[in-house]
Amino acid sequence: MNRNYNFILMGVFLGLCLLICAGIWFSMYELYALREEFDQLDAERHSNKGIITNLEARNANLARITQLSINRAVTVPDAVSFFSMVRQILDTNNISLISMTTSGQNDAEAKDNILQLKVDGAYYSLARMLADLRNLPAASKITRMSLKRNHDLPEELVEADITIEVMTED
């Protein structure tokens, strides 16, 4: 009976050892799988951290752009109504108007959108006039400008040919 008892005890002991080995092997397999998942998630976290940093920088730039008041520009009916705004700037800067013409649209129905000015005045007055043109509420751009010293005028005066294109209502 002792012998059967030893075989039973040895069988239980071997079964327990096999059960412990299987548990260790299963735990190691699960630990390895969890470690791979952890490494993958850690790599994704680092990748997402870089993406989040880029997006935060982009959002900061977009916030600064939206704070700019770029879209204040308004349209004018035609180049002549825009000239009335320009005329006030010329008068405040003591610039003499030599000639003014409008052109630009070939269609009879279309409104003129190009204003051609020939002015003379002091160089720094012309520079102030250009700065004031930039602050007008109407959307416009200077497409051509030429400055020259006219020898018939006094020494401090320059003559400027300016072509301004203005955004008109359609």
DSSP file with accessible surface (Angstrom, degrees, kcal/mol):
  #  RESIDUE AA STRUCTURE BP1 BP2  ACC     N-H-->O    O-->H-N    N-H-->O    O-->H-N    TCO  KAPPA ALPHA  PHI   PSI    X-CA   Y-CA   Z-CA
    1    1 A M     >        0   0  187      0, 0.0     4,-2.5     0, 0.0     5,-0.1   0.000 360.0 360.0 360.0 -33.0    0.0    0.0    0.0
    2    2 A N  H  >  +     0   0  124      1,-0.2     4,-2.3     2,-0.2     5,-0.1   0.828 360.0  52.1 -60.4 -37.0    2.9    2.2    0.6
    3    3 A R  H  > S+     0   0  178      2,-0.2     4,-2.3     1,-0.2    -1,-0.2   0.901 110.8  45.2 -69.3 -44.3    4.0    1.7   -2.9
    4    4 A N  H  > S+     0   0  107      2,-0.2     4,-2.5     1,-0.2    -2,-0.2   0.874 112.3  53.3 -63.1 -38.8    0.6    2.7   -4.3
    5    5 A Y  H  X S+     0   0  138     -4,-2.5     4,-2.7     2,-0.2    -2,-0.2   0.903 108.9  48.7 -62.9 -40.7    0.5    5.6   -2.0
    6    6 A N  H  X S+     0   0   95     -4,-2.3     4,-3.0     2,-0.2    -2,-0.2   0.885 111.6  49.8 -66.5 -39.3    3.9    6.8   -3.2
    7    7 A F  H  X S+     0   0  109     -4,-2.3     4,-2.6     2,-0.2    -2,-0.2   0.907 112.5  46.9 -65.8 -40.4    2.8    6.4   -6.9
    8    8 A I  H  X S+     0   0  110     -4,-2.5     4,-2.7     2,-0.2     5,-0.2   0.934 114.7  46.5 -65.0 -44.1   -0.4    8.4   -6.1
    9    9 A L  H  X S+     0   0   92     -4,-2.7     4,-2.7     1,-0.2    -2,-0.2   0.912 113.6  48.6 -64.7 -40.7    1.7   11.0   -4.3
   10   10 A M  H  X S+     0   0   96     -4,-3.0     4,-3.0     2,-0.2     5,-0.2   0.904 111.6  50.2 -66.5 -38.8    4.2   11.1   -7.1
   11   11 A G  H  X S+     0   0   39     -4,-2.6     4,-2.6     2,-0.2    -2,-0.2   0.919 112.2  46.6 -64.2 -42.6    1.4   11.4   -9.7
   12   12 A V  H  X S+     0   0   93     -4,-2.7     4,-2.8     2,-0.2    -2,-0.2   0.924 113.5  49.5 -64.3 -42.4   -0.2   14.3   -7.8
   13   13 A F  H  X S+     0   0  129     -4,-2.7     4,-2.6    -5,-0.2    -2,-0.2   0.933 113.2  45.6 -64.5 -43.9    3.2   15.9   -7.5
   14   14 A L  H  X S+     0   0   96     -4,-3.0     4,-2.9     2,-0.2     5,-0.2   0.901 113.6  50.1 -65.1 -40.3    3.9   15.5  -11.2
   15   15 A G  H  X S+     0   0   38     -4,-2.6     4,-2.5    -5,-0.2    -2,-0.2   0.912 111.6  48.2 -62.3 -42.1    0.5   16.8  -12.0
   16   16 A L  H  X S+     0   0   93     -4,-2.8     4,-2.6     2,-0.2    -2,-0.2   0.911 112.2  49.3 -64.9 -39.7    1.0   19.8   -9.8
   17   17 A C  H  X S+     0   0   47     -4,-2.6     4,-2.8     2,-0.2    -2,-0.2   0.915 112.6  47.4 -64.9 -42.9    4.4   20.4  -11.4
   18   18 A L  H  X S+     0   0  124     -4,-2.9     4,-2.7     2,-0.2     5,-0.2   0.901 111.9  50.7 -63.6 -39.5    2.9   20.2  -14.9
   19   19 A L  H  X S+     0   0  121     -4,-2.5     4,-2.3    -5,-0.2    -2,-0.2   0.922 112.0  46.6 -64.8 -42.1    0.1   22.5  -13.8
   20   20 A I  H  X S+     0   0   92     -4,-2.6     4,-2.7     2,-0.2    -2,-0.2   0.925 113.4  49.1 -66.3 -42.2    2.6   25.0  -12.4
   21   21 A C  H  X S+     0   0   79     -4,-2.8     4,-3.0     2,-0.2    -2,-0.2   0.917 112.1  48.3 -63.1 -42.4    4.8   24.8  -15.6
   22   22 A A  H  X S+     0   0   53     -4,-2.7     4,-2.9     2,-0.2     5,-0.2   0.910 112.0  49.7 -64.3 -39.9    1.7   25.3  -17.8
   23   23 A G  H  X S+     0   0   33     -4,-2.3     4,-2.6    -5,-0.2    -2,-0.2   0.916 112.7  46.7 -64.6 -41.1    0.7   28.2  -15.6
   24   24 A I  H  X S+     0   0  100     -4,-2.7     4,-2.8     2,-0.2    -2,-0.2   0.931 113.5  48.5 -66.0 -44.1    4.2   29.7  -15.9
   25   25 A W  H  X S+     0   0  178     -4,-3.0     4,-2.4     2,-0.2    -2,-0.2   0.938 113.9  46.2 -63.0 -43.6    4.2   29.1  -19.7
   26   26 A F  H  X S+     0   0  116     -4,-2.9     4,-2.7     1,-0.2     5,-0.2   0.916 113.4  49.7 -63.0 -41.6    0.7   30.7  -20.1
   27   27 A S  H  X S+     0   0   74     -4,-2.6     4,-2.8    -5,-0.2    -2,-0.2   0.905 111.3  48.8 -65.2 -40.2    1.7   33.7  -17.9
   28   28 A M  H  X S+     0   0  115     -4,-2.8     4,-2.7     2,-0.2    -2,-0.2   0.909 111.8  49.4 -65.0 -41.3    5.0   34.2  -19.9
   29   29 A Y  H  X S+     0   0  134     -4,-2.4     4,-2.4     2,-0.2    -2,-0.2   0.935 114.2  44.8 -62.3 -46.0    3.0   34.1  -23.2
   30   30 A E  H  X S+     0   0   76     -4,-2.7     4,-2.8     2,-0.2     5,-0.2   0.905 113.0  51.2 -65.4 -40.1    0.5   36.6  -21.8
   31   31 A L  H  X S+     0   0  111     -4,-2.8     4,-2.4     2,-0.2    -2,-0.2   0.918 110.5  48.9 -63.2 -41.6    3.3   38.7  -20.4
   32   32 A Y  H  X S+     0   0  148     -4,-2.7     4,-2.3     2,-0.2    -2,-0.2   0.927 113.0  47.3 -63.5 -43.9    5.0   38.7  -23.8
   33   33 A A  H  X S+     0   0   36     -4,-2.4     4,-2.2     1,-0.2    -2,-0.2   0.923 113.4  48.1 -65.1 -41.8    1.8   39.6  -25.6
   34   34 A L  H  X S+     0   0   97     -4,-2.8     4,-2.8     1,-0.2    -1,-0.2   0.879 109.8  52.9 -67.1 -35.5    1.0   42.4  -23.2
   35   35 A R  H  X S+     0   0  140     -4,-2.4     4,-2.7    -5,-0.2    -2,-0.2   0.911 108.9  49.3 -66.3 -41.1    4.6   43.7  -23.5
   36   36 A E  H  X S+     0   0   99     -4,-2.3     4,-2.5     2,-0.2    -2,-0.2   0.925 112.8  47.6 -61.7 -43.9    4.2   43.9  -27.3
   37   37 A E  H  X S+     0   0  104     -4,-2.2     4,-2.8     2,-0.2    -2,-0.2   0.914 111.5  50.8 -64.6 -39.5    0.9   45.7  -26.9
   38   38 A F  H  X S+     0   0  108     -4,-2.8     4,-2.6     2,-0.2    -2,-0.2   0.922 110.9  48.1 -63.5 -44.2    2.5   48.1  -24.4
   39   39 A D  H  X S+     0   0   76     -4,-2.7     4,-2.3     2,-0.2    -2,-0.2   0.905 112.6  49.3 -62.8 -40.0    5.4   48.8  -26.8
   40   40 A Q  H  X S+     0   0  118     -4,-2.5     4,-2.4     2,-0.2    -2,-0.2   0.936 113.0  46.0 -65.3 -44.5    3.0   49.4  -29.6
   41   41 A L  H  X S+     0   0   89     -4,-2.8     4,-2.4     2,-0.2    -2,-0.2   0.880 111.2  52.9 -66.3 -35.8    0.9   51.8  -27.5
   42   42 A D  H  X S+     0   0   49     -4,-2.6     4,-2.3     2,-0.2    -1,-0.2   0.913 109.4  48.6 -65.4 -41.4    4.0   53.6  -26.3
   43   43 A A  H  X S+     0   0   60     -4,-2.3     4,-2.5     1,-0.2    -2,-0.2   0.916 112.5  48.7 -63.8 -41.4    5.2   54.1  -29.9
   44   44 A E  H  X S+     0   0   87     -4,-2.4     4,-3.3     2,-0.2     5,-0.2   0.882 108.8  53.8 -65.0 -37.0    1.7   55.4  -30.8
   45   45 A R  H  X S+     0   0  128     -4,-2.4     4,-2.4     2,-0.2    -2,-0.2   0.938 110.1  46.2 -64.1 -43.3    1.7   57.7  -27.8
   46   46 A H  H  X S+     0   0  100     -4,-2.3     4,-1.9     2,-0.2    -2,-0.2   0.916 114.7  48.0 -65.3 -40.3    5.0   59.2  -28.9
   47   47 A S  H  X S+     0   0   69     -4,-2.5     4,-2.1     1,-0.2    -2,-0.2   0.934 113.5  46.9 -64.1 -45.3    3.8   59.6  -32.4
   48   48 A N  H  X S+     0   0   80     -4,-3.3     4,-3.1     1,-0.2     5,-0.2   0.846 106.8  58.4 -66.6 -31.7    0.5   61.1  -31.2
   49   49 A K  H  X S+     0   0  127     -4,-2.4     4,-2.4    -5,-0.2    -1,-0.2   0.925 107.9  46.3 -64.0 -40.9    2.5   63.5  -28.9
   50   50 A G  H  X S+     0   0   34     -4,-1.9     4,-2.3     2,-0.2    -2,-0.2   0.912 113.7  48.4 -65.1 -41.6    4.3   64.8  -32.0
   51   51 A I  H  X S+     0   0   82     -4,-2.1     4,-2.8     2,-0.2    -2,-0.2   0.921 111.4  50.1 -64.7 -42.4    1.1   65.2  -33.9
   52   52 A I  H  X S+     0   0   89     -4,-3.1     4,-2.8     2,-0.2     5,-0.2   0.915 109.5  51.4 -63.7 -40.7   -0.6   66.9  -31.0
   53   53 A T  H  X S+     0   0   76     -4,-2.4     4,-2.2    -5,-0.2    -1,-0.2   0.932 111.8  47.2 -61.6 -43.9    2.4   69.3  -30.7
   54   54 A N  H  X S+     0   0  115     -4,-2.3     4,-2.5     1,-0.2    -2,-0.2   0.908 113.0  48.9 -63.6 -41.8    2.1   70.1  -34.4
   55   55 A L  H  X S+     0   0   79     -4,-2.8     4,-2.9     2,-0.2    -2,-0.2   0.886 109.6  51.5 -67.3 -36.8   -1.6   70.6  -34.2
   56   56 A E  H  X S+     0   0  122     -4,-2.8     4,-2.2     2,-0.2    -1,-0.2   0.917 111.6  47.4 -65.4 -40.8   -1.3   72.9  -31.2
   57   57 A A  H  X S+     0   0   53     -4,-2.2     4,-2.2    -5,-0.2    -2,-0.2   0.916 113.1  49.0 -64.5 -40.7    1.3   75.0  -33.1
   58   58 A R  H  X S+     0   0  154     -4,-2.5     4,-2.7     1,-0.2    -2,-0.2   0.919 110.7  49.7 -65.1 -42.3   -1.0   75.1  -36.1
   59   59 A N  H  X S+     0   0   99     -4,-2.9     4,-2.4     2,-0.2    -1,-0.2   0.878 109.1  52.6 -64.3 -36.9   -4.0   76.1  -34.0
   60   60 A A  H  X S+     0   0   55     -4,-2.2     4,-2.1     2,-0.2    -1,-0.2   0.920 111.1  46.9 -64.3 -41.7   -1.9   78.9  -32.4
   61   61 A N  H  X S+     0   0   74     -4,-2.2     4,-2.2     2,-0.2    -2,-0.2   0.914 112.1  50.0 -65.1 -41.7   -1.1   80.1  -35.9
   62   62 A L  H  X S+     0   0   77     -4,-2.7     4,-2.6     1,-0.2    -2,-0.2   0.887 108.6  52.8 -64.7 -36.2   -4.7   79.9  -37.0
   63   63 A A  H  X S+     0   0   45     -4,-2.4     4,-1.2     1,-0.2    -1,-0.2   0.909 109.7  48.5 -65.1 -39.9   -5.8   81.8  -33.9
   64   64 A R  H  X S+     0   0  159     -4,-2.1     4,-0.7     1,-0.2    -2,-0.2   0.888 111.6  50.2 -66.9 -36.2   -3.3   84.6  -34.7
   65   65 A I  H >< S+     0   0   97     -4,-2.2     3,-1.0     1,-0.2     5,-0.3   0.919 108.6  51.1 -67.4 -41.8   -4.5   84.7  -38.3
   66   66 A T  H 3< S+     0   0  109     -4,-2.6    -1,-0.2     1,-0.3    -2,-0.2   0.766 103.1  60.9 -69.3 -21.2   -8.1   84.9  -37.3
   67   67 A Q  H 3< S+     0   0  154     -4,-1.2    -1,-0.3    -5,-0.2    -2,-0.2   0.708  86.2  93.4 -75.8 -19.7   -7.3   87.8  -35.0
   68   68 A L  S << S-     0   0  105     -3,-1.0     2,-0.9    -4,-0.7     3,-0.3  -0.458  76.2-138.2 -69.9 145.3   -6.0   89.8  -38.0
   69   69 A S        +     0   0   77      1,-0.2     3,-0.5    -2,-0.1    -1,-0.1  -0.564  52.3 138.6-104.4  70.7   -8.7   92.0  -39.5
   70   70 A I    >   +     0   0  114     -2,-0.9     2,-0.8    -5,-0.3     3,-0.6   0.858  58.7  64.2 -81.2 -37.1   -7.9   91.3  -43.2
   71   71 A N  T 3   +     0   0  156     -3,-0.3    -1,-0.2     1,-0.2    -2,-0.0  -0.079  64.5 107.3 -88.0  38.9  -11.4   91.1  -44.5
   72   72 A R  T 3   +     0   0  165     -2,-0.8    -1,-0.2    -3,-0.5    -2,-0.1   0.512  49.6 120.8 -85.7  -7.0  -12.4   94.7  -43.8
   73   73 A A    <   -     0   0   53     -3,-0.6     2,-0.3    65,-0.1    65,-0.2  -0.313  43.1-167.8 -66.2 140.9  -12.3   95.5  -47.5
   74   74 A V  B     -a  138   0A  74     63,-2.4    65,-1.8    93,-0.0     2,-0.2  -0.854  19.2-116.4-122.1 159.7  -15.4   96.8  -49.2
   75   75 A T        -     0   0   55     -2,-0.3    93,-0.2    63,-0.2     3,-0.0  -0.631  21.6-145.4 -93.5 156.7  -16.3   97.2  -52.8
   76   76 A V  B     -b  168   0B   6     91,-1.6    93,-2.0    -2,-0.2     3,-0.1  -0.843  22.7-117.1-116.9 158.0  -17.0  100.5  -54.5
   77   77 A P  S    S-     0   0   57      0, 0.0     2,-0.3     0, 0.0    -1,-0.1   0.917  85.5 -28.5 -62.7 -42.6  -19.5  101.2  -57.3
   78   78 A D  S  > S-     0   0   53     90,-0.1     4,-1.5    33,-0.1     3,-0.2  -0.943  70.4 -83.8-161.1-179.8  -16.8  102.3  -59.8
   79   79 A A  H  > S+     0   0    0     33,-1.4     4,-2.1    -2,-0.3     5,-0.1   0.807 120.0  60.0 -67.0 -28.7  -13.3  103.9  -60.1
   80   80 A V  H  > S+     0   0   74      2,-0.2     4,-1.2     1,-0.2    -1,-0.2   0.915 104.6  47.7 -68.8 -40.5  -14.8  107.5  -59.9
   81   81 A S  H  > S+     0   0   32      1,-0.2     4,-0.9     2,-0.2    -1,-0.2   0.865 111.3  52.0 -68.0 -32.0  -16.3  106.9  -56.5
   82   82 A F  H >X S+     0   0    0     -4,-1.5     4,-2.1     1,-0.2     3,-0.5   0.881 102.2  61.0 -67.9 -33.9  -12.9  105.4  -55.4
   83   83 A F  H 3X S+     0   0   32     -4,-2.1     4,-3.3     1,-0.2    -1,-0.2   0.851  95.4  60.8 -62.3 -32.1  -11.3  108.6  -56.8
   84   84 A S  H 3X S+     0   0   66     -4,-1.2     4,-1.3     2,-0.2    -1,-0.2   0.895 106.7  46.0 -64.0 -35.8  -13.3  110.7  -54.2
   85   85 A M  H <X S+     0   0   41     -4,-0.9     4,-1.4    -3,-0.5    -2,-0.2   0.918 114.5  47.6 -68.5 -41.0  -11.6  108.7  -51.4
   86   86 A V  H  X S+     0   0    0     -4,-2.1     4,-2.6     1,-0.2    -2,-0.2   0.886 105.8  59.2 -67.2 -37.2   -8.2  109.2  -53.1
   87   87 A R  H  X S+     0   0   93     -4,-3.3     4,-2.3     1,-0.2    -1,-0.2   0.884 102.9  52.3 -60.7 -39.1   -8.9  112.9  -53.6
   88   88 A Q  H  X S+     0   0  135     -4,-1.3     4,-2.2     2,-0.2    -1,-0.2   0.901 109.8  49.2 -63.4 -39.2   -9.2  113.4  -49.9
   89   89 A I  H  X S+     0   0   16     -4,-1.4     4,-1.6     2,-0.2    -2,-0.2   0.913 109.7  51.5 -66.7 -40.7   -5.9  111.7  -49.3
   90   90 A L  H  <>S+     0   0    0     -4,-2.6     5,-2.5     1,-0.2    -2,-0.2   0.918 111.1  48.0 -61.8 -42.5   -4.3  113.9  -51.9
   91   91 A D  H ><5S+     0   0   86     -4,-2.3     3,-1.1     1,-0.2    -1,-0.2   0.896 109.8  50.9 -67.0 -41.2   -5.6  117.0  -50.3
   92   92 A T  H 3<5S+     0   0  104     -4,-2.2    -1,-0.2     1,-0.2    -2,-0.2   0.805 113.9  45.3 -68.5 -25.4   -4.5  116.0  -46.8
   93   93 A N  T 3<5S-     0   0   13     -4,-1.6    -1,-0.2    -5,-0.2    -2,-0.2   0.300 111.7-117.7-100.0  10.4   -1.0  115.3  -48.0
   94   94 A N  T < 5 +     0   0  140     -3,-1.1     2,-0.5     1,-0.2    28,-0.4   0.923  59.9 153.1  54.5  50.8   -0.6  118.5  -50.1
   95   95 A I      < -     0   0    7     -5,-2.5     2,-0.4    26,-0.1    26,-0.2  -0.931  39.3-134.3-111.9 132.1   -0.2  116.6  -53.4
   96   96 A S  E     -C  120   0C  72     24,-2.5    24,-2.2    -2,-0.5     2,-0.6  -0.687  11.4-136.9 -88.9 135.4   -1.3  118.3  -56.6
   97   97 A L  E     +C  119   0C  48     -2,-0.4    22,-0.2    22,-0.2     3,-0.1  -0.801  22.7 176.8 -91.6 121.9   -3.3  116.3  -59.1
   98   98 A I  E     -     0   0C  81     20,-3.1     2,-0.3    -2,-0.6    21,-0.2   0.889  66.5 -14.7 -89.6 -48.8   -2.1  116.9  -62.7
   99   99 A S  E     -C  118   0C  55     19,-1.7    19,-2.5     2,-0.0    -1,-0.4  -0.993  53.6-163.2-153.5 158.0   -4.5  114.5  -64.4
  100  100 A M  E     +C  117   0C  63     -2,-0.3     2,-0.3    17,-0.2    17,-0.2  -0.990  12.5 172.2-144.5 131.3   -6.9  111.6  -63.7
  101  101 A T  E     -C  116   0C  68     15,-2.4    15,-3.3    -2,-0.3     2,-0.4  -0.979  17.5-148.6-135.8 152.5   -8.4  109.1  -66.1
  102  102 A T  E     +C  115   0C  43     -2,-0.3     2,-0.3    13,-0.2    13,-0.2  -0.941  32.5 136.4-118.2 144.0  -10.4  105.9  -65.6
  103  103 A S  E     +C  114   0C  45     11,-2.1    11,-1.5    -2,-0.4    10,-0.5  -0.944  14.3 110.3-163.5-179.9  -10.3  102.9  -67.9
  104  104 A G        +     0   0   37     -2,-0.3     2,-0.5     1,-0.2     8,-0.1  -0.154  61.5  78.2 137.1 -43.9  -10.2   99.2  -67.6
  105  105 A Q        -     0   0   71      1,-0.1    -1,-0.2     5,-0.1     7,-0.1  -0.832  47.6-167.2-105.4 133.5  -13.4   97.6  -68.9
  106  106 A N        +     0   0  165     -2,-0.5    -1,-0.1    -3,-0.1     2,-0.1   0.758  65.3  90.4 -85.5 -27.4  -14.1   97.3  -72.6
  107  107 A D  S    S-     0   0  111      1,-0.1    -2,-0.1     4,-0.1     0, 0.0  -0.443  74.6-138.1 -70.7 145.0  -17.8   96.4  -72.1
  108  108 A A  S    S+     0   0  108      1,-0.2    -1,-0.1    -2,-0.1    -3,-0.0   0.831 104.7  47.3 -70.8 -30.9  -20.2   99.3  -72.1
  109  109 A E  S    S+     0   0  186      2,-0.1    -1,-0.2    -3,-0.0     2,-0.1   0.794  94.6  89.6 -79.7 -30.0  -22.1   97.7  -69.2
  110  110 A A  S    S-     0   0   34      1,-0.1     2,-0.2    60,-0.0    -5,-0.1  -0.398  79.1-120.3 -72.6 148.1  -19.1   96.9  -67.1
  111  111 A K        -     0   0   91     58,-0.2     2,-0.1     1,-0.1    57,-0.1  -0.559  29.0-100.6 -87.7 151.0  -17.9   99.6  -64.7
  112  112 A D        +     0   0   55     -2,-0.2   -33,-1.4     1,-0.1    -8,-0.2  -0.455  38.9 173.4 -67.4 139.3  -14.4  101.1  -64.8
  113  113 A N        +     0   0   22    -10,-0.5    53,-3.0   -35,-0.2     2,-0.5   0.345  52.4  80.5-129.3   4.9  -12.1   99.6  -62.2
  114  114 A I  E     -CD 103 165C  37    -11,-1.5   -11,-2.1    51,-0.2     2,-0.5  -0.959  54.7-167.5-119.6 131.6   -8.7  101.2  -63.1
  115  115 A L  E     -CD 102 164C   0     49,-3.3    49,-3.2    -2,-0.5     2,-0.5  -0.967   3.3-162.8-118.7 124.2   -7.8  104.7  -62.0
  116  116 A Q  E     -CD 101 163C  74    -15,-3.3   -15,-2.4    -2,-0.5     2,-0.4  -0.946  13.3-175.4-112.1 121.2   -4.7  106.4  -63.6
  117  117 A L  E     -CD 100 162C   6     45,-3.2    45,-2.9    -2,-0.5     2,-0.5  -0.901  19.0-165.0-117.0 144.8   -3.4  109.4  -61.7
  118  118 A K  E     +CD  99 161C  62    -19,-2.5   -20,-3.1    -2,-0.4   -19,-1.7  -0.989  29.4 162.0-125.3 115.5   -0.6  111.8  -62.5
  119  119 A V  E     -CD  97 160C   0     41,-2.5    41,-3.1    -2,-0.5     2,-0.3  -0.874  24.7-156.4-130.5 161.9    0.4  113.8  -59.4
  120  120 A D  E     +CD  96 159C  19    -24,-2.2   -24,-2.5    -2,-0.3     2,-0.3  -0.992  32.6 114.8-140.0 149.5    3.2  115.9  -58.1
  121  121 A G  E     - D   0 158C   2     37,-2.0    37,-2.9    -2,-0.3   -26,-0.1  -0.969  65.5 -42.0 175.7-178.6    4.4  116.7  -54.6
  122  122 A A  E  >  - D   0 157C  33    -28,-0.4     4,-2.1    -2,-0.3     5,-0.2  -0.361  54.6-119.0 -67.1 149.0    7.1  116.3  -52.1
  123  123 A Y  H  > S+     0   0  123     33,-0.8     4,-1.9     1,-0.2     5,-0.1   0.915 113.5  46.7 -57.7 -46.4    8.7  112.8  -52.0
  124  124 A Y  H  > S+     0   0  168      1,-0.2     4,-2.2     2,-0.2    -1,-0.2   0.821 108.6  55.8 -70.9 -28.4    7.7  112.2  -48.3
  125  125 A S  H  > S+     0   0   13      2,-0.2     4,-2.3     1,-0.2    -1,-0.2   0.901 107.2  50.3 -66.4 -38.2    4.2  113.4  -49.0
  126  126 A L  H  X S+     0   0    4     -4,-2.1     4,-2.3     2,-0.2    -2,-0.2   0.900 109.0  51.5 -64.7 -38.7    3.9  110.8  -51.7
  127  127 A A  H  X S+     0   0   44     -4,-1.9     4,-1.9     2,-0.2    -2,-0.2   0.914 110.7  47.9 -64.7 -41.1    5.2  108.2  -49.3
  128  128 A R  H  X S+     0   0  128     -4,-2.2     4,-2.4     2,-0.2    -1,-0.2   0.889 109.0  54.9 -65.2 -36.7    2.5  109.2  -46.7
  129  129 A M  H  X S+     0   0    1     -4,-2.3     4,-2.4     2,-0.2    -2,-0.2   0.927 106.8  50.2 -62.6 -42.2   -0.1  109.2  -49.5
  130  130 A L  H  X S+     0   0   51     -4,-2.3     4,-1.6     1,-0.2    -1,-0.2   0.899 110.2  50.0 -63.7 -39.6    0.8  105.5  -50.3
  131  131 A A  H  X S+     0   0   33     -4,-1.9     4,-0.9     1,-0.2    -1,-0.2   0.902 111.1  49.2 -64.7 -39.0    0.5  104.6  -46.6
  132  132 A D  H  < S+     0   0   57     -4,-2.4     3,-0.4     1,-0.2     4,-0.3   0.865 106.5  56.3 -69.0 -33.7   -2.9  106.3  -46.4
  133  133 A L  H >< S+     0   0   13     -4,-2.4     3,-1.3     1,-0.2    -1,-0.2   0.878 102.4  56.7 -62.8 -35.7   -4.0  104.4  -49.6
  134  134 A R  H 3< S+     0   0  190     -4,-1.6    -1,-0.2     1,-0.3    -2,-0.2   0.821 104.8  52.5 -65.2 -29.2   -3.2  101.2  -47.9
  135  135 A N  T 3< S+     0   0  100     -4,-0.9    -1,-0.3    -3,-0.4    -2,-0.2   0.412  81.2 118.5 -90.7   3.3   -5.6  102.1  -45.0
  136  136 A L    <   -     0   0   33     -3,-1.3     4,-0.1    -4,-0.3    -3,-0.0  -0.378  68.6-131.0 -67.0 148.1   -8.6  102.8  -47.3
  137  137 A P  S    S+     0   0   70      0, 0.0   -63,-2.4     0, 0.0     2,-0.2   0.737  83.5  89.7 -73.2 -18.7  -11.6  100.6  -46.7
  138  138 A A  B    S-a   74   0A   6    -65,-0.2     2,-0.6     1,-0.1   -63,-0.2  -0.539  86.7-115.0 -80.8 142.4  -11.9   99.8  -50.4
  139  139 A A        +     0   0   25    -65,-1.8    28,-3.0    28,-0.3     2,-0.3  -0.665  57.2 142.8 -78.1 117.3  -10.0   96.9  -51.8
  140  140 A S  E     -E  166   0C  45     -2,-0.6     2,-0.3    26,-0.2    26,-0.2  -0.965  31.8-159.1-150.3 163.0   -7.4   98.2  -54.3
  141  141 A K  E     -E  165   0C 128     24,-2.4    24,-3.1    -2,-0.3     2,-0.7  -0.995  25.1-120.8-146.7 147.3   -3.9   97.6  -55.5
  142  142 A I  E     +E  164   0C  73     -2,-0.3    22,-0.2    22,-0.2     3,-0.1  -0.791  28.7 178.3 -86.3 116.7   -1.3   99.7  -57.2
  143  143 A T  E     +     0   0C  68     20,-2.3     2,-0.3    -2,-0.7    21,-0.2   0.738  67.4  12.6 -93.6 -24.0   -0.5   98.0  -60.4
  144  144 A R  E     +E  163   0C 122     19,-1.4    19,-3.2     2,-0.0     2,-0.3  -0.984  61.8 169.3-153.4 139.4    2.0  100.5  -61.8
  145  145 A M  E     -E  162   0C  67     -2,-0.3     2,-0.4    17,-0.2    17,-0.2  -0.963   5.0-178.4-151.3 134.2    3.9  103.4  -60.3
  146  146 A S  E     -E  161   0C  46     15,-2.2    15,-2.4    -2,-0.3     2,-0.4  -0.999   8.2-161.6-136.2 133.1    6.7  105.5  -61.6
  147  147 A L  E     +E  160   0C  75     -2,-0.4     2,-0.3    13,-0.2    13,-0.2  -0.925  17.3 164.6-110.1 138.6    8.4  108.4  -59.9
  148  148 A K  E     -E  159   0C 106     11,-2.6    11,-3.5    -2,-0.4     2,-0.6  -0.994  37.6-117.3-151.7 150.7   10.5  111.0  -61.6
  149  149 A R        -     0   0  100     -2,-0.3     2,-0.6     9,-0.2     9,-0.2  -0.804  26.0-147.1 -88.2 122.7   11.9  114.3  -60.9
  150  150 A N    >   -     0   0   40     -2,-0.6     3,-1.3     7,-0.4     7,-0.1  -0.823   0.6-154.1 -91.1 120.2   10.5  116.9  -63.2
  151  151 A H  T 3  S+     0   0  150     -2,-0.6    -1,-0.1     1,-0.3     4,-0.1   0.673  93.2  63.1 -71.6 -14.5   13.2  119.6  -63.8
  152  152 A D  T 3  S+     0   0  150      2,-0.1    -1,-0.3     3,-0.0     3,-0.1   0.698  96.9  71.7 -78.6 -19.5   10.5  122.2  -64.6
  153  153 A L  S <  S-     0   0   37     -3,-1.3     6,-0.0     1,-0.2    -4,-0.0  -0.533 102.3 -83.4 -91.5 160.2    9.2  121.8  -61.0
  154  154 A P    >   -     0   0   70      0, 0.0     3,-1.5     0, 0.0    -4,-0.2  -0.159  50.8 -98.4 -58.1 163.4   11.1  123.1  -57.9
  155  155 A E  T 3  S+     0   0  155      1,-0.3    -2,-0.1    -3,-0.1    -3,-0.0   0.802 117.6  52.0 -59.1 -35.9   13.8  120.8  -56.5
  156  156 A E  T 3  S+     0   0  131    -34,-0.1   -33,-0.8    -7,-0.0     2,-0.3   0.591  93.3  90.3 -82.9  -6.8   11.9  119.1  -53.7
  157  157 A L  E <   -D  122   0C  40     -3,-1.5    -7,-0.4   -35,-0.2     2,-0.3  -0.688  52.9-170.8 -95.3 143.0    8.9  118.0  -55.9
  158  158 A V  E     -D  121   0C  24    -37,-2.9   -37,-2.0    -2,-0.3     2,-0.4  -0.902  17.6-132.0-123.8 157.9    8.6  114.7  -57.8
  159  159 A E  E     -DE 120 148C  14    -11,-3.5   -11,-2.6    -2,-0.3     2,-0.4  -0.902  21.7-165.7-111.0 138.5    6.1  113.6  -60.3
  160  160 A A  E     -DE 119 147C   0    -41,-3.1   -41,-2.5    -2,-0.4     2,-0.6  -0.982  15.3-158.6-130.5 134.1    4.4  110.3  -60.0
  161  161 A D  E     -DE 118 146C  31    -15,-2.4   -15,-2.2    -2,-0.4     2,-0.4  -0.970  25.0-177.5-105.5 118.8    2.3  108.2  -62.5
  162  162 A I  E     -DE 117 145C   1    -45,-2.9   -45,-3.2    -2,-0.6     2,-0.5  -0.970  18.2-164.9-125.3 131.5    0.2  105.8  -60.6
  163  163 A T  E     -DE 116 144C  10    -19,-3.2   -20,-2.3    -2,-0.4   -19,-1.4  -0.977  13.9-172.6-113.9 122.1   -2.2  103.1  -61.8
  164  164 A I  E     -DE 115 142C   2    -49,-3.2   -49,-3.3    -2,-0.5     2,-0.5  -0.960  11.6-155.9-118.6 130.0   -4.6  101.8  -59.2
  165  165 A E  E     -DE 114 141C  66    -24,-3.1   -24,-2.4    -2,-0.5     2,-0.3  -0.911  16.1-165.4-104.6 130.7   -6.9   98.9  -59.7
  166  166 A V  E     - E   0 140C   4    -53,-3.0     2,-0.7    -2,-0.5   -26,-0.2  -0.864  24.0-117.3-118.7 145.5  -10.0   98.8  -57.5
  167  167 A M        -     0   0   96    -28,-3.0   -91,-1.6    -2,-0.3   -28,-0.3  -0.761  40.2-167.5 -82.2 118.0  -12.5   96.0  -56.7
  168  168 A T  B     -b   76   0B  16     -2,-0.7     2,-0.2   -93,-0.2   -90,-0.1  -0.627  26.4 -95.6-105.7 162.9  -15.9   97.2  -57.9
  169  169 A E              0   0   87    -93,-2.0   -58,-0.2    -2,-0.2    -1,-0.1  -0.519 360.0 360.0 -73.0 141.1  -19.4   95.9  -57.3
  170  170 A D              0   0  198     -2,-0.2    -1,-0.1   -60,-0.1   -60,-0.0  -0.722 360.0 360.0-104.3 360.0  -20.6   93.6  -60.1
